[in-house]
Each structure stands twice: as C-alpha cells, then as structure tokens.
C-alpha cells in the first residue's frame, strides 16, 4: 500500500514537471493572423524624433519575446535584434543591439538601445521613448541620447 502511494505521488510529480509554463511576455496570444488589441505582437511603422531630424523605422515584435528593427539609417546602422517584455498594463520594455558602420562600410561600433512603449487604448498605436548609446568596438560609451517614438500597427490592406 505504501509502495503504491509512493508510485502515484512520484508519477504526479513527474507529470507536473512536464506542464508548460506561461510565456514570459504574460500575454495571451490571438489566433495566427489575428491581432489582439491588447498585444504588442505584430509589425509597426514607427516615427522617431531624433536630434538630427525625424526618422522612420519598422519594428516587428514576435510572440516569443524577440523583436527586430530596420530603419532609415541603413547602411551606417545594421538591422537591430532584441528582446521585449510586458512590465505593466499596456506598458512594455524592450532592448536591441545594432552594429554601426562608417560611410566606407567599416564596422565602427555598437548601438545599444532601450525602449519604453505605452500601447494606446485601441491597441493599434503606441507612444514611447528610446534611450540610445553609441559604443566603440570595445563597448566603451561614446555618446548617448533620448528620443520620443510614435508607432502605428501595420494592418492587412484590402487586395
């Protein structure tokens, strides 16, 4: 009897360790191809007000907590790769890294960027701030800056 109870408890313990945990983004994802109004997951067209003028970027936030950035700074800045997470109701933090190049294409450094994004009530717009640091090849800080962001979700258009 004791052996049977022990076997049952051991089986329950093993099975419970196989249960998957909730995604670290703490979001319930919509079915593939649908967009939740309460999710950052998706593709965004973003305007950034830099010290040197207005810029445009494309950000894509994946459901696994990764994201990708491309922008109008090519070819002197590579595409960016990063991670994001939900930190409060409709509030997200994200970080990404991109490589810097001079006009001849020589690798000159690294850009490390941190974003804070507040998703709007309709889920199709956001406001935010990016804190950027340009670093040399040894990861020493050369310069820093902050810029406001405004994002608009890219929607499927009628064919």
Helices and strands as residue ranges (DSSP letters): H 2-17, E 42-50, E 53-61, E 66-71, E 80-88, E 91-101, E 107-119, E 125-135, E 141-153
